[in-house]
Amino acid sequence: MVFISSDILEHTLNTLQVLVVDPDRKRIALTAKKTLVESELPIISKLEDAKVGMVTHAVVYKVLDKAILVEFFNNLRAQVPLKEARYDKTCLMATEYSVSFLQ
């Protein structure tokens, strides 16, 4: 986790989105990624929020040979299988996705 001084935040960032609140550690994780901050798509922060056919944003945190691992809000994670994630069936997963790619 990167800590940013309040002076930097005060003068450079206008809007942040809360990703995770961890009261036990007294920490909040924020993002300034424009896609997440300005999104009008529904937020998945717990398993019950997810619905079949739902479209939302996720952050890729790992690319495997046969799947990509994505993270939603509140540290909720999911695996997207190869057949669901690939646009081009001839390319390797690592060439189509990279860590932090938003979808």
N, C-alpha and C positions, 0 to 999 in steps of 0.2 A: 504494500500500500504506500502511496506517495503522499507526503504531507506538504501542503502548500500554505505559505504564510497568509494571514488575512489581508495584508497590504496588496499582495498580488491578486487575490480574488476580488478585492474591492475595486481595482482599477482595470481589470482585464475581462472578467467573466460577468455576463449579465444574468444568464439563466442556467440553472443546474437541475438535473433530475436525480432524485434519491433512488439508488439501486438497492441498498441493503441497510437495515437498521439492526445493530447488534447491541442491545441494552446491557448484556452481561459484560462486554468489553468496553462499553461506553463509546462506541464508534458508529459512524455513519459513512457509507460509501456513496459517492456522488459521481455523476458523469456529465460532461459537457458535450458529448457527441450530439451533433445537431439532429441526426435522424431520430435518436431516442427522446431528446428534449422536445422536439416539435411534432412528434408523432400523434396522430389522432386514432391510431389503432388501439385495441384493448390491451391492457397490461395483464400479464400472467405473473402473479407473485406467489401463488400457492396452487397445488395440484387441482383443487376444486374449480379454479378459474378456467382451466383448459377445457375446450369443447371440440368435438370432432368437426373438422372443416374450418376452424378458426384461423384467421391470418393475423400474425403479430410479428413484432421484431424480436430478434435474439442476437446475442453476440457469440461468435464462434470462438471457443477457447482451446480447441484441439482438433487437428485434422488427422484422421486415421486412414488406412488403406481402404476400408470398407464402410466408413461412416464419418460423420462430423459430430462433434460434441458441442452443444450450444448451451448458453446460460441465459436465463430470463431474469427478472427482478427477484430480489430476496434469495439469491443463491440457488434458485430452482434450476436444475439442469436436465437436459434431455439428450438423447442420441437420435440422430437422423440417419437412417440406413442409406447405403449407397444408391439403391434404386429410386429413392425419394429425393436425393440431394443433387444428383448429377444433371447438368444441362447437356453436356456433350459426352456421350457414352464412350468416346475414344480417348478422352483425357484422363489423367490421374487426378484423384481428389485434391492433392496438394497444389496442382496447377489451377484448379477452379476456385478453391477456397484458401483463405489465409486467416490466421488468428485476428480477431476483431472485425471481420467482415460482417456487415449487418445485412440481414435478410428479413 
